[in-house]
Amino acid sequence: MISGALAPTLRTITAATGGWVPGTGAIQDFIPILVFAFLFGLSMDYEVFVLARMREEYDRTGSTEAAVVGALSRTGRLVTSASLILAISFLSLSTNPDLPVRVIATGLAFGILFDAFVVRTLLCRRSWL
């Protein structure tokens, strides 16, 4: 059984990993591990931020539903903005002439956008409410 905190990260990693070696079609072995480590850290950072806000809202209102709605409405713009900034930064690294750097940067950018928009807005919202 996969823990609740690890499941959204695994969904993100499944969508973001890659890294073909030119001419062989093989995946370089260090790229998925590196992408997983970075995306797991960023995903947990977003998760702790949202959950801390939920706890503050729950302490203020005493309602679980109001805490979830309040936390998601207040942190949604911030998490989305942070993910867009990081994605743009990583996409700018994808212009690097070194192939592993390009693949890692592209995987991280896609993974961050997938985590912020699909996992956080669609999947987590349904499981929290």
N, C-alpha and C positions, 0 to 999 in steps of 0.2 A: 504494500500500500504506500503510495506516495503521499508525503505530508502536504498539507494545504499550502504552505509557503513555497514549496518546491514546484508544485504543478504549474503555476503560471510561467515560471522561469523555463521549465522544460518545454512548454508550448512555444515560447519565444525562441529558444535555442533550436527547436525543430524547424522553425521557419527561417532562421538566420544563418545556419552553418553552411559552409561550402568551401571552396578553394581548390579548383582543379589545377593540376600541373600541366602546363602547355605541352602538347604532343602526346601525353600518356593518358590523360583523362582521369588520373588518380587524384585523390584528395590528400593534401599534405596533412600529416598526422597532428601537428601542433596547432593548426588553425582552429578546429572545432573546440579544442581544450581552452585555448586562449580566449576565443569569443565567448564561450560558456562562462569563464571566470569573470570577465568584464561585465557581461550582461546580467549575471547573477548578482553581482555587487550593485549595479545600478538599479536592478529590479527591486532588490531588498531596500535600497535607499528610498525609492518611491513608496514602497509598501509601508515602511516605518513612518514616513512622513504622513501618509494618509491615515494610518491607524492611530497615530498620536493625535491627529486632528479629530478623529472619531471619538477618542477617549475624552478629549476636552468638551466636545459637543454633548456626549452622554453625561458627563459630570454636570454640565450646565442645564440640560433639559430633562434627564432621567428617562428618555425614550430612545430605544434602540433605532427605530426607524428614522426618527428625527436626527439622530446622531449620524447615521449613514448618509442621509440626504444632505445634511448640512456640511459634512466633511467633504463629500464628493463635489458639492457645488462650490465650496471655497477653495479646494485644492486643485480642482480640475484644470483651471487656467494656468496655474503655476506649473503643474506637472507637464502639461502640454507644451508650454513655452520652454521649459527646461529640456524636454525631449527634442523639440525642434532645433534648439541651439546646438545640442550635442550631435544631432543627426547632420546638421549643416557642417559642423566642424569635422565630423568623420567623413562626410562626402567630399570635403575639400582635400582630405588626405588620400582619397581614392584617385587623385591625379598624380600621385607619386609614381615614378618610373619603376620602382621595385614591386614585383608582382605580389609577394606575400603581404606587403603593406597595403596594397590596393584591395586585395581580397579581404583582409581583416577589417579594414576601414569600411568597405561596402557592407560586409556582414554585420558589423556593429551598428552602422546607420540604419540598415533595414530592421535589425533586431530591436533597436530602441524605438523606432516608429511603430513597429508591430506591437511591442509591449505597451506603449503609451496609448495607442488608439484602439487596438483590437482587444488586448487582454484586459487593460484597466477599464475601458469604457463599456465593453460589451459583456465579457465573461465575468469579471469580478463584480460588476454592478448587479447582475442577475443572482449571483451566489450570496451577496450580502443582504439583499432585500428579501 
